[in-house]
Amino acid sequence: MRELEGKVAVVTGAASGIGRGLAERFAAEGMRVVLADVEVDPLQEVADALAARGAPVRAVPTDVSDADAVLDLATVTFEHFGTAHVVCNNAGVGGSSGPSWEIAQNAWDWTFGVNFWGVLHGIRAFVPRLLAQQEGHIVNTASLAGLTTIPFMAPYAATKHAVVGLSEALALELAMLGSPVKVSVLCPGFIRTRIHESERNWPARLGAPPPGLGNDLLAESVRATIAAGMDPADLADRVVAAIRDERFFILSDDDHAVLAQQRADDVRSGRQPRLAPPEAFGIPGAGT
Ligand SMILES: NC(=O)c1ccc[n+]([C@@H]2O[C@H](COP(=O)([O-])OP(=O)(O)OC[C@H]3O[C@@H](n4cnc5c(N)ncnc54)[C@H](O)[C@@H]3O)[C@@H](O)[C@H]2O)c1
């Protein structure tokens, strides 16, 4: 999709981080923007900030883990703007850390609910409408964690691999059906956001959060790395370029592809997956 001006973008997880960066960039392109997030006040703040710059925006409080809420998001979008062109299924949480067999069931449910089902709900709600209008581009946020192997964060890693697999299937299905609707999967390394504070959105309906959620040693090391990460605005530049160029995989650094290559080498040799070296993620000061 070369021309974005006047078109409609929908972004989930738009109240913070990557989603906010995408929404700001789409507005700067002259797009009309629908912002969705479970955090109502920050969502309205982003909507007000974009509206103050003259962007036509609509904020729709949405819990993406709720299929009906995402169907409602699509309905409101089409009622308000009459169409949607770019749909970013981006909302996500960092999940729980620890050995995979010890992570509580409700922590797995939370992470899959937002990171995987949230993306699938977006696909189910919007793709039929994009197919009908014969135009659109879906951008699903996975992670570099979906292309490589991350121990002690198994729910996060598993959901991100699932989003990559889902996005690949979707892209092939649309291509095989001859649809002009395109798909990209966003697989960033570390980006400066509030992902390490995801526990702020723990849903009460899942009961008490696991003890130590967001407060353990792993979270502490992730926190420092995230703080030194890429600016979401720079990632948004790459997303917009990928939409224009119809690129499927979107990385935050082209060199991260070496991790997918390492994985392919392990598959070929039958080797157990190797832990990606920290410097491969661009972690500052992590050289060997
Ligand atoms: N920050 C990174 O280093 C990084 C790297 C790779 C991938 N990602 C992915 O990027 C996406 C955005 O995360 P971020 O880093 O901007 O974090 P963030 O916490 O700054 O933003 C995530 C947004 O999602 C929202 N959200 C959480 N649960 C939700 C729900 N149930 N329904 C709707 N919205 C919900 C939050 O309120 C928040 O506004 C996630 O999918 C994350 O996994 C982040």
PDBQT file of the ligand as one rigid body, heavy atoms in Angstrom, charges set to zero:
ROOT
HETATM    1  N1  LIG A 301       9.332  -3.514  24.000  1.00  0.00    +0.000 N 
HETATM    2  C1  LIG A 301      10.004  -4.502  23.430  1.00  0.00    +0.000 C 
HETATM    3  O1  LIG A 301      11.233  -4.643  23.591  1.00  0.00    +0.000 OA
HETATM    4  C2  LIG A 301       9.268  -5.472  22.526  1.00  0.00    +0.000 A 
HETATM    5  C3  LIG A 301      10.020  -6.341  21.736  1.00  0.00    +0.000 A 
HETATM    6  C4  LIG A 301       9.379  -7.234  20.897  1.00  0.00    +0.000 A 
HETATM    7  C5  LIG A 301       7.996  -7.245  20.852  1.00  0.00    +0.000 A 
HETATM    8  N2  LIG A 301       7.267  -6.397  21.632  1.00  0.00    +0.000 N 
HETATM    9  C6  LIG A 301       5.799  -6.454  21.537  1.00  0.00    +0.000 C 
HETATM   10  O2  LIG A 301       5.301  -5.176  21.231  1.00  0.00    +0.000 OA
HETATM   11  C7  LIG A 301       3.933  -5.113  21.618  1.00  0.00    +0.000 C 
HETATM   12  C8  LIG A 301       3.669  -3.808  22.328  1.00  0.00    +0.000 C 
HETATM   13  O3  LIG A 301       4.347  -3.825  23.578  1.00  0.00    +0.000 OA
HETATM   14  P1  LIG A 301       5.193  -2.587  24.121  1.00  0.00    +0.000 P 
HETATM   15  O4  LIG A 301       6.603  -3.021  24.176  1.00  0.00    +0.000 OA
HETATM   16  O5  LIG A 301       4.839  -1.351  23.390  1.00  0.00    +0.000 OA
HETATM   17  O6  LIG A 301       4.691  -2.535  25.653  1.00  0.00    +0.000 OA
HETATM   18  P2  LIG A 301       3.806  -1.453  26.417  1.00  0.00    +0.000 P 
HETATM   19  O7  LIG A 301       3.467  -2.084  27.731  1.00  0.00    +0.000 OA
HETATM   20  O8  LIG A 301       4.472  -0.150  26.426  1.00  0.00    +0.000 OA
HETATM   21  O9  LIG A 301       2.496  -1.363  25.523  1.00  0.00    +0.000 OA
HETATM   22  C9  LIG A 301       1.586  -2.441  25.438  1.00  0.00    +0.000 C 
HETATM   23  C10 LIG A 301       0.168  -1.904  25.394  1.00  0.00    +0.000 C 
HETATM   24  O10 LIG A 301      -0.742  -3.020  25.314  1.00  0.00    +0.000 OA
HETATM   25  C11 LIG A 301      -1.810  -2.741  26.189  1.00  0.00    +0.000 C 
HETATM   26  N3  LIG A 301      -2.513  -3.970  26.595  1.00  0.00    +0.000 N 
HETATM   27  C12 LIG A 301      -2.104  -4.884  27.504  1.00  0.00    +0.000 A 
HETATM   28  N4  LIG A 301      -3.049  -5.831  27.641  1.00  0.00    +0.000 NA
HETATM   29  C13 LIG A 301      -4.058  -5.500  26.801  1.00  0.00    +0.000 A 
HETATM   30  C14 LIG A 301      -5.304  -6.084  26.488  1.00  0.00    +0.000 A 
HETATM   31  N5  LIG A 301      -5.733  -7.200  27.091  1.00  0.00    +0.000 N 
HETATM   32  N6  LIG A 301      -6.092  -5.480  25.558  1.00  0.00    +0.000 NA
HETATM   33  C15 LIG A 301      -5.685  -4.328  24.962  1.00  0.00    +0.000 A 
HETATM   34  N7  LIG A 301      -4.524  -3.715  25.230  1.00  0.00    +0.000 NA
HETATM   35  C16 LIG A 301      -3.726  -4.310  26.144  1.00  0.00    +0.000 A 
HETATM   36  C17 LIG A 301      -1.182  -2.009  27.359  1.00  0.00    +0.000 C 
HETATM   37  O11 LIG A 301      -2.134  -1.290  28.111  1.00  0.00    +0.000 OA
HETATM   38  C18 LIG A 301      -0.182  -1.120  26.655  1.00  0.00    +0.000 C 
HETATM   39  O12 LIG A 301      -0.742   0.125  26.331  1.00  0.00    +0.000 OA
HETATM   40  C19 LIG A 301       3.681  -6.370  22.448  1.00  0.00    +0.000 C 
HETATM   41  O13 LIG A 301       3.022  -7.342  21.666  1.00  0.00    +0.000 OA
HETATM   42  C20 LIG A 301       5.082  -6.826  22.802  1.00  0.00    +0.000 C 
HETATM   43  O14 LIG A 301       5.134  -8.208  23.070  1.00  0.00    +0.000 OA
HETATM   44  C21 LIG A 301       7.875  -5.508  22.473  1.00  0.00    +0.000 A 
ENDROOT
TORSDOF 0
